[in-house]
Amino acid sequence: MKSTLTLTVTIKQAFVTALIAMVISAVSFGILEPALGHAQTDEFLVTQTITSEISFVASTSDVVMTPNLQSLTGGTSLGTTTVVIRTNDNDGYNLTIHFSSTTAMARNGGGGVINNYVATATPDFAYNTGQVFGQLAYRVTGAQAADVDPTFRDNGAACGTGGGNTYGACWMGPETAGNAEMIINRASSTPGGGSTTTLNFRVTIPANPNPTIPDGVYVATSTLTAVTN
């Protein structure tokens, strides 16, 4: 009888121990591995790089100065062209102009030049007609005044200072050393249709210029270069 009782108790203890072990295991499983019993998330990224790009929307038109000028009596002629730049670069772009010769305008076939305008460091707010020689000058208008390089901005009376871009003001001569001159420095991307810059050119010849200017066709070759910032 004693053996039977001992066996019964042992079985009960084993059963209770096994039951406790199962409960502990289940609780531990729920604590240590909660994700297996619930919804899961897994976040990941899709990355695409867009590179910057810049282009001229259309070719810049050649400039034909009008009217024709006579060397002995002199006069003034004007010409205009526009350039449209498009870029998606967040930092914008800069635009420079470079004349192929240190004396910008030369006679086809040689034998004569029209000198550079005298202002080559800071533009003159008003065009200077007091020189005794013929000269070529240019000026810049941007789509926004802030786009124009500070050299060509004005305060309404002087250039190289202020935030204005007064039309008809700030006349500059080609770089005498043949270097490129910054004319536009835009700090943002352009609209879809691009950003327009206008270049005005002016040739003046005084009466009886010195040196003389032989008759003929005079040409200045200029290059515009646009680079993202």
C-alpha positions as CSV (number, residue, x, y, z in Angstrom):
1,M,0.0,0.0,0.0
2,K,2.9,2.3,0.8
3,S,4.5,1.7,-2.6
4,T,1.2,2.5,-4.4
5,L,0.9,5.9,-2.5
6,T,4.4,6.8,-3.2
7,L,4.0,6.1,-6.9
8,T,0.8,8.2,-7.1
9,V,2.5,11.2,-5.4
10,T,5.5,11.0,-7.7
11,I,3.2,10.9,-10.8
12,K,1.3,13.9,-9.5
13,Q,4.5,15.8,-8.7
14,A,5.8,15.0,-12.2
15,F,2.6,16.2,-13.7
16,V,2.6,19.4,-11.8
17,T,6.2,20.0,-12.6
18,A,5.6,19.4,-16.3
19,L,2.5,21.7,-16.2
20,I,4.5,24.5,-14.5
21,A,7.3,24.1,-17.0
22,M,4.8,24.4,-19.9
23,V,3.3,27.6,-18.4
24,I,6.7,29.1,-17.8
25,S,7.8,28.2,-21.4
26,A,4.6,29.7,-22.9
27,V,5.0,32.9,-20.9
28,S,8.7,33.2,-21.7
29,F,7.9,32.6,-25.4
30,G,5.4,35.4,-25.4
31,I,7.8,37.7,-23.8
32,L,10.9,36.9,-25.7
33,E,9.3,36.4,-29.1
34,P,6.4,38.9,-29.3
35,A,6.8,39.5,-33.0
36,L,5.8,36.0,-33.9
37,G,2.4,36.5,-32.4
38,H,1.7,40.0,-33.9
39,A,1.8,42.0,-37.2
40,Q,5.3,42.9,-38.4
41,T,6.8,45.9,-40.4
42,D,10.0,46.1,-42.5
43,E,10.9,49.6,-43.7
44,F,13.2,50.1,-46.7
45,L,14.2,53.0,-49.1
46,V,14.0,53.5,-52.8
47,T,16.7,56.0,-53.9
48,Q,17.1,57.8,-57.3
49,T,19.8,60.3,-58.0
50,I,19.0,63.2,-60.4
51,T,22.1,64.9,-61.8
52,S,22.3,68.6,-62.7
53,E,22.1,69.7,-66.3
54,I,22.4,73.0,-68.2
55,S,21.7,74.0,-71.8
56,F,21.2,76.9,-74.1
57,V,17.5,76.8,-75.1
58,A,18.3,78.2,-78.5
59,S,21.3,79.5,-80.4
60,T,22.1,83.2,-79.7
61,S,21.4,85.4,-82.7
62,D,24.2,87.3,-84.4
63,V,24.1,91.0,-83.8
64,V,23.9,93.4,-86.8
65,M,24.5,97.0,-85.5
66,T,22.3,99.7,-86.9
67,P,22.5,102.1,-88.5
68,N,25.6,102.0,-90.6
69,L,28.1,104.7,-89.5
70,Q,30.3,107.1,-91.5
71,S,33.9,107.4,-90.3
72,L,34.3,111.2,-90.8
73,T,31.0,112.4,-89.4
74,G,30.6,109.7,-86.8
75,G,27.5,108.6,-85.0
76,T,26.0,105.9,-82.8
77,S,24.8,102.4,-83.6
78,L,23.0,99.9,-81.4
79,G,22.4,96.1,-81.5
80,T,20.8,93.6,-79.2
81,T,20.7,89.8,-78.7
82,T,19.3,87.5,-76.1
83,V,20.4,84.2,-74.6
84,V,18.1,81.7,-72.8
85,I,19.7,79.3,-70.3
86,R,17.9,76.4,-68.7
87,T,19.2,74.4,-65.7
88,N,17.8,72.2,-63.0
89,D,20.8,72.9,-60.7
90,N,19.6,74.1,-57.3
91,D,22.6,76.4,-57.0
92,G,21.9,78.0,-60.4
93,Y,24.5,78.9,-63.0
94,N,26.9,81.6,-64.1
95,L,27.3,83.0,-67.5
96,T,30.5,84.7,-68.9
97,I,31.3,86.5,-72.1
98,H,34.6,86.4,-73.9
99,F,35.8,88.3,-76.9
100,S,38.3,86.5,-79.1
101,S,40.5,89.6,-79.6
102,T,41.9,92.1,-77.1
103,T,40.7,94.7,-79.5
104,A,37.1,93.5,-79.9
105,M,36.2,94.8,-83.3
106,A,38.5,94.3,-86.3
107,R,38.0,95.1,-90.0
108,N,37.4,92.1,-92.2
109,G,40.6,91.8,-94.2
110,G,42.6,93.8,-91.7
111,G,43.7,97.4,-91.7
112,G,41.4,98.9,-89.0
113,V,39.9,98.4,-85.6
114,I,37.2,99.9,-83.4
115,N,38.6,100.1,-79.9
116,N,37.2,98.7,-76.7
117,Y,35.1,101.0,-74.6
118,V,37.3,102.6,-71.9
119,A,35.4,101.1,-68.9
120,T,36.8,97.6,-68.3
121,A,36.8,97.3,-64.5
122,T,33.6,98.9,-63.4
123,P,30.9,99.9,-66.0
124,D,30.0,103.5,-66.6
125,F,26.4,104.2,-65.5
126,A,26.1,106.7,-68.4
127,Y,27.8,105.9,-71.7
128,N,30.9,108.1,-72.2
129,T,30.8,109.8,-75.6
130,G,33.8,112.1,-74.9
131,Q,36.5,109.8,-76.5
132,V,38.3,110.9,-79.7
133,F,38.3,107.3,-81.0
134,G,35.7,104.8,-82.1
135,Q,34.6,102.3,-79.4
136,L,32.5,99.2,-78.7
137,A,30.6,98.7,-75.4
138,Y,28.0,96.3,-74.1
139,R,25.6,96.0,-71.1
140,V,23.6,93.3,-69.5
141,T,20.0,92.9,-68.4
142,G,18.9,89.7,-66.5
143,A,15.6,88.1,-66.0
144,Q,15.8,89.3,-62.4
145,A,18.1,92.0,-61.1
146,A,19.5,89.5,-58.6
147,D,20.7,87.3,-61.5
148,V,23.0,89.9,-62.8
149,D,26.6,89.9,-61.6
150,P,27.2,92.7,-59.0
151,T,29.5,94.4,-61.4
152,F,26.6,95.3,-63.7
153,R,24.1,96.2,-60.9
154,D,23.5,99.8,-59.9
155,N,22.0,102.1,-57.3
156,G,20.5,104.4,-59.8
157,A,23.6,106.5,-60.2
158,A,26.6,104.3,-60.2
159,C,27.4,100.7,-61.2
160,G,29.1,98.0,-59.2
161,T,27.0,98.9,-56.2
162,G,23.3,98.5,-55.2
163,G,20.8,95.9,-56.3
164,G,19.3,97.6,-59.4
165,N,19.6,96.7,-63.1
166,T,18.6,99.9,-64.7
167,Y,17.9,99.5,-68.4
168,G,20.3,101.5,-70.6
169,A,22.9,101.9,-67.9
170,C,26.2,100.3,-66.9
171,W,28.2,100.1,-70.1
172,M,31.3,97.9,-70.1
173,G,34.2,97.4,-72.5
174,P,35.5,94.0,-73.5
175,E,38.4,92.8,-71.3
176,T,41.6,94.2,-72.7
177,A,43.5,91.0,-71.8
178,G,41.0,88.9,-73.6
179,N,39.6,87.4,-70.4
180,A,36.1,86.2,-69.8
181,E,33.8,88.6,-67.9
182,M,31.1,87.3,-65.5
183,I,27.7,88.8,-66.5
184,I,25.1,86.5,-64.8
185,N,25.4,84.6,-61.6
186,R,22.0,83.1,-60.8
187,A,21.6,81.3,-57.4
188,S,18.7,79.0,-58.2
189,S,17.4,76.7,-60.9
190,T,15.6,78.3,-63.9
191,P,11.9,78.0,-64.8
192,G,11.0,75.3,-67.3
193,G,11.3,77.7,-70.2
194,G,14.7,78.9,-69.1
195,S,16.0,82.3,-67.9
196,T,16.6,85.1,-70.5
197,T,19.6,87.5,-70.5
198,T,19.7,90.5,-72.9
199,L,22.9,91.9,-74.2
200,N,22.9,95.4,-75.6
201,F,25.9,96.6,-77.8
202,R,26.8,100.1,-78.7
203,V,29.3,101.5,-81.1
204,T,30.2,105.2,-81.1
205,I,32.4,107.1,-83.6
206,P,33.2,110.7,-83.0
207,A,33.6,113.2,-85.8
208,N,37.1,112.9,-87.3
209,P,38.1,110.0,-85.1
210,N,41.7,109.5,-84.1
211,P,42.9,107.0,-85.2
212,T,41.0,107.0,-88.4
213,I,38.6,104.1,-89.1
214,P,38.8,102.9,-92.7
215,D,35.5,101.9,-94.4
216,G,34.6,98.2,-94.3
217,V,32.8,95.6,-92.1
218,Y,34.0,95.3,-88.5
219,V,33.4,92.2,-86.6
220,A,33.8,91.2,-82.9
221,T,33.6,87.4,-82.1
222,S,32.3,86.8,-78.7
223,T,31.6,83.5,-76.8
224,L,29.1,82.9,-74.0
225,T,29.8,80.1,-71.6
226,A,27.3,78.8,-69.1
227,V,28.4,76.7,-66.1
228,T,26.4,75.3,-63.2
229,N,27.3,76.7,-59.8
